[in-house]
């Protein structure tokens, strides 16, 4: 079906490709955060277990708006592990859960990488006059940059 929302097909395709990378990063970060929530141990168990739960819940709630924006642009949203593994900038979670502070470092790096993925789309989005995607990116950047800061603060001992 033809899509005529005032954004060229070329721009819609390029933006959707970038949003697909953001979706893959977000889903991968969600899965890693949930994994760490289940497997964290040590003296900071209670606080990290709760914090990771808040973070994976926020990430879970973020995947739908990203995927739906891709669909609004007339493109197919990726939705398989295989696709996400090709699109993401993040490594998979370690098979053996690391120590608690290494989990925090991995998640801080993941949020920073996801923020870079979101930020990389602004030039194309602005060129296309795609304000809804710009707004979505801004919302995601606020979350990822703040979460990375909070996680980094735990590492500053």
N, C-alpha and C positions, 0 to 999 in steps of 0.2 A: 504494500500500500504506500502511496506517495505521501511524504511528510513535507508540509509547507508551514514551518513555524518561524520563518524569517532568518534561519541559519542555513548556510549552504550545505549541500550534502558532504562536500569535502571537509568542512569544519565539523559537522556533526560526527563524521567518521573518526576524525582525529581526536576530538574531545572524548568520544566514547572509548577509543583505544586507551587514552590516558586514564579515564575513569575506571576502565577494566583493570589497569595496573593498581589503582588505588583500592579497588574492591578486593583484589588478590592480596594486597598488603594488609588490608583491614581484616580479612578473614584469617589469614595466616597468623597475624598478631593476636586475634581473638583465640584461636586454637592453642597457641603457645601460652597465652595468659591463663586460659582455663586449665591446661595441663599443669602449669606451675601452681595454681590454686589447689589442685588435687594433691600435688606431690611435695609441697614445701614442708620443711621440717626445721627444727632448731629453736633457739631462744626467741625468735621473732615470729614464731608460727602464727599466733593469734592475729597480730596486726597485719602481717603479709597475706595470710589467708583471706581476711576480710577485704583488704585493699585490692587484691587480685580479683576477688569476686565483683567488686564495684567496677573495676576496669574491664573485665570480660563482658559484663552486662552492658556497659556503654558501647563497647565494640560490636556486640551482637546487634544492638539497636541501630548501629550505623550502617550495617551492610545493606539493609533494605532500601533506604533512601538513595544510596549510591547506585544500586542495581536499577532502581526505578527511574533514576535520572538517565541512565544509559538507554533504557526502554523508551523514555520520553523523547530521546533524540532519534528514535527509529532504528536502534541497533539492538543486537542480541547481547544480553548480559551473560558473562561466563559464569558457570556454576558447578564446575567439577574440580576435584583435587588436581587432576592432570593439568587443566587449564591454569589453575592458580599457581601450581609449581612452576609453570613456564612464565607467568606474568609477574610474580612477586619479586621484590628486591630483598626480601627477608629470607634468612636460612630457616630450615625446618627446626622444630624443637629438638634438642638433644634426646637421643634414645634413653640415656640414663640421666635422670633428673640431676642437675647441678646443685651445689650448695645454694642456700637462700640468697646471698649477696650476689652470686653469679646470675641467678634468676633475675634479680633487680637490674643488673647491668645489661643483660640480654634484652629485657623489656624496654629499658631506656633507649638502647640502640635501635630497637624496633620502632619505637614511637618517633625517634628522630628521622629514621629512614622513611617512614610513612609520611611524615611532614614534608620531606623533600619531594616525595612523589606527588603529593598534593600541590605543592608550590610550583612544580615544574609545568603545570598546566595553565597557569595564569596568563601567560603571553597569548597562547592560542585562544583561550576563553575570552579574553578582552578583545582580541582581534575580531572574533566572531560576534561580539556583543551579546554573549551568553550570560546574562546576569544571574539566572537561577543556578547555573553551575558555579559561577564565581561565589555566590552566597554559600553554597554547599561546601566549597573548598575552604572558605573562610571559617565556617563552623568546625570543619574537621581540623584545620590548623590550630585553632584555639585549643581544642582537646588534646591533640598530640603534643604540642609544644608545652602545655601546662603539665601534662602527665610525665613527659620526659624530664622536666625540671624537678618535679616532685620525686621521681625515682632517682635522679642524679643526686638529689639532696640526701637521700639515704646512704649513698656511697661515700659521702664526704665526712670521713671520720677523723 
